[in-house]
Amino acid sequence: MKIFKFTILIIFLFCLSGCYDNIELNNLAIISGIGIDYQDNNYYLTYEILNDIKTEQNTTMKSYTISGKGKTLPEAFTDTNYKVGKKPYFAHLRIVLYSENIINNHLDKISDYLIRDTAIRDEFIPLAVKEVTPKEILEHNSDNIPVVSDFIMNLINNEKYNNNLAVIDTYQVFLTKLISNSSDAIISSLTINENDEITLSNFYTFNGYKKKSELSLMDSSLYNLLTQNTFSISFNKKYNGKNFDISITASDTNIEVLKDKININLNLKGRVMENNANLDLKDQQTYKMINEDFAKVIAEKVTNFIHILQEDESDVLGLQDIYYKKTRKENKGLWTKAEVNVNADLKVNTKGFIFEVKE
């Protein structure tokens, strides 16, 4: 009987103890964003940490930052972790921001560390930071932006506000392209504009771990036009010296890579954004003219964009991979000398416009 009671007591004690390695949520520092910089022979890290603010009425989420530094990246992480005061928890990590110095000179070391650190998940979005530091971005919270990393993710995912300047590749996808022999990598950049607002800016391209070039704002938008069903990209043309603007509302792209040709077919839909030229938008022939004129404008811009990629030997569109999938042959540099043919089919309409343009 005593043995039975002792056994019951032992089982009861185990049930009370819980998991030996369980960590209470209150003891975790939930990291939502990381900023990485390199200055004066030191790596500088900034964590954005989530913080619950409880009042009598409700509980709100706001973030704060902790920064550290070190001669090496592991030293910088150790220094920053020590200052946190809680166990850093990276499973909620959403963004990692790279300074221009990191992008230009230290991306290989950063990538190597992030690969080996099993605590950091690889589903975050990598972003370059220009003209300011990653720390300045992550510290740019306010009542309107309580958590900067959440604001940036909303900016990336909301086509209405990102001006077609968002690359949504996760770190896993970005790294795959960095080490690929058949395509090059590309990421978005962030800055703080003259109105003290965090905004998306142009794209950075890479060949291996080396930055290849910075695309213009228009070419950055054209990249997205060619790689996904996208909108929020605007085009302008003057009629009688006055502006007429359209915006793309949907796009479908087909790219064919041959030994000596790159054929690109664009099926686009758009709407009128600005009509300072006072064109008659109730006339069918006006819409036929707009479709034809802007199709030429877009085809020319896309052609020029491809020529820039050819000159830079920057295969961010994966043209070598497209060629290989069709022919099962390597396209070692052939695409850089190929003739470029772009055909754009555009249909512009306005809200409430009830007739179709007949060819």
HELIX and SHEET records of a PDB file:
HELIX    1   1 LYS A    2  SER A   17  1                                  16    
HELIX    2   2 LEU A   25  ASN A   27  5                                   3    
HELIX    3   3 LEU A   73  VAL A   84  1                                  12    
HELIX    4   4 GLU A  100  ASN A  105  1                                   6    
HELIX    5   5 LEU A  107  ARG A  116  1                                  10    
HELIX    6   6 PRO A  134  LEU A  138  1                                   5    
HELIX    7   7 VAL A  148  ASN A  157  1                                  10    
HELIX    8   8 GLU A  159  ASN A  162  1                                   4    
HELIX    9   9 TYR A  171  LEU A  178  1                                   8    
HELIX   10  10 LEU A  217  THR A  227  1                                  11    
HELIX   11  11 GLN A  284  ASP A  312  1                                  29    
HELIX   12  12 LEU A  319  THR A  327  1                                   9    
HELIX   13  13 LEU A  334  LYS A  337  5                                   4    
SHEET    1   A 4 THR A  59  GLY A  70  0                                        
SHEET    2   A 4 ASN A  42  LYS A  54 -1                                        
SHEET    3   A 4 LEU A  28  GLN A  39 -1                                        
SHEET    4   A 4 LYS A  87  TYR A  89  1                                        
SHEET    1   B 7 THR A  59  GLY A  70  0                                        
SHEET    2   B 7 ASN A  42  LYS A  54 -1                                        
SHEET    3   B 7 LEU A  28  GLN A  39 -1                                        
SHEET    4   B 7 ILE A  95  TYR A  98  1                                        
SHEET    5   B 7 ILE A 125  VAL A 129  1                                        
SHEET    6   B 7 SER A 189  ILE A 192  1                                        
SHEET    7   B 7 ILE A 198  LEU A 200 -1                                        
SHEET    1   C 3 ALA A 185  ILE A 187  0                                        
SHEET    2   C 3 TYR A 204  ASN A 207 -1                                        
SHEET    3   C 3 LYS A 210  GLU A 214 -1                                        
SHEET    1   D 4 SER A 234  TYR A 239  0                                        
SHEET    2   D 4 LYS A 242  VAL A 257 -1                                        
SHEET    3   D 4 LYS A 261  ASN A 275 -1                                        
SHEET    4   D 4 GLU A 339  ASN A 349  1                                        
END                                                                             
